[in-house]
Amino acid sequence: TAQFDAYTALAPADHSTKDWPSGNLRDQYVGRLKSVKPGLATYVDGFPKVGPFPCPAGKTYGGELVGAGDQVNIQW
């Protein structure tokens, strides 16, 4: 389906994650998106979405992309 759900992360990965606890560190749901190659991902209608938001200077936002479907491989 080339679709994925996006979440903000409670603890964004900023180093090796080999010693992280099992389970996810998802926080807020951002929306369902569809990957477009080449191009930018687009929101999928029918799902809640946050849309654009300001990114304050000096701050980093981390997130998690979760494949929606049986077989989804997401690479950034």
C-alpha positions in Angstrom: 0.0 0.0 0.0 3.0 2.3 0.5 1.2 3.8 3.5 2.5 4.5 6.9 1.5 6.1 10.2 3.6 8.8 11.7 4.1 9.4 15.4 6.2 11.8 17.5 8.6 10.0 19.8 8.9 10.1 23.5 12.7 9.4 23.2 14.0 10.2 19.8 16.9 8.1 18.6 20.1 10.2 18.8 22.6 7.3 19.3 22.8 3.6 18.8 19.6 1.9 19.9 21.0 -1.6 20.5 20.5 -1.3 24.3 17.0 0.4 24.2 14.1 -1.3 25.9 11.7 -3.5 23.9 8.4 -2.0 22.8 7.7 1.3 21.1 8.3 4.8 22.3 5.5 6.4 20.4 3.8 9.6 21.6 1.3 11.6 19.6 -0.3 10.3 16.3 0.5 12.7 13.5 -1.4 11.0 10.6 -1.4 8.4 7.8 0.7 9.2 4.8 1.4 7.6 1.4 4.9 7.5 0.1 5.4 8.8 -3.4 8.5 8.0 -5.3 10.0 10.3 -6.3 8.4 13.1 -4.3 7.0 14.0 -1.0 4.7 11.8 1.1 1.1 12.9 1.1 -1.6 12.7 3.8 -4.2 9.9 3.3 -7.8 11.2 3.5 -10.1 9.7 6.2 -7.4 9.6 8.9 -6.8 12.3 11.6 -3.8 14.5 10.7 -1.8 17.2 12.4 -0.5 19.0 9.3 2.4 21.4 9.3 3.6 22.7 12.6 6.4 25.2 13.6 9.8 23.8 14.5 11.3 26.1 17.1 14.9 27.1 16.6 17.3 24.9 18.5 14.8 22.0 19.0 14.8 18.6 17.4 11.7 16.6 16.9 12.0 12.8 16.6 9.4 10.5 15.3 8.5 6.9 14.3 7.2 5.7 11.0 5.1 2.6 11.2 4.2 0.6 8.1 0.4 0.2 7.5 -0.1 -3.1 5.8 1.4 -6.6 5.6 4.7 -5.7 4.0 6.1 -2.2 4.2 9.8 -1.3 4.1 10.5 2.3 5.0 13.9 3.8 4.4 14.9 7.4 4.9 
